[in-house]
Amino acid sequence: MYVSAQKKWPKNAANITLYQHYAISIYFAVVTMTTTGYGDISGHESFGFLVIIVTIIFGVLVFAYAVSLLTATLVNVDAPKYCHIAKFSSVFFSLSLSLSLSLCLFV
């Protein structure tokens, strides 16, 4: 099965098997959904389509992992600051309670 560079579809579409139809359909679906684009280089055989699909999905997963790591890092930048503020507020709250109790007992 040969995919022409101009039409991106097999030249001998009448002679391809059902398996090859599914391989081509899945290839075009994955390339379209990942917005990769068809480009100048494309698969010529079912195995080529499979390699391209696996490569595209692997690239999407690596990109998603990198974005999630960056997001987690940015979210946790201020975490120690807020933890410190929470500790101080609890100390000030307990001091204000003990101070008010001691004043009540004194009066």
Secondary structure, DSSP 8 states (H G I E B T S, - for coil): --B-TTTSSBTTGGG--HHHHHHHHHHHHHHHHTT----S---SSHHHHHHHHHHHHHHHHHHHHHHHHHHHHHHGGGHHHHHHHHHHHHHHHHHHHHHHHHHHHH-
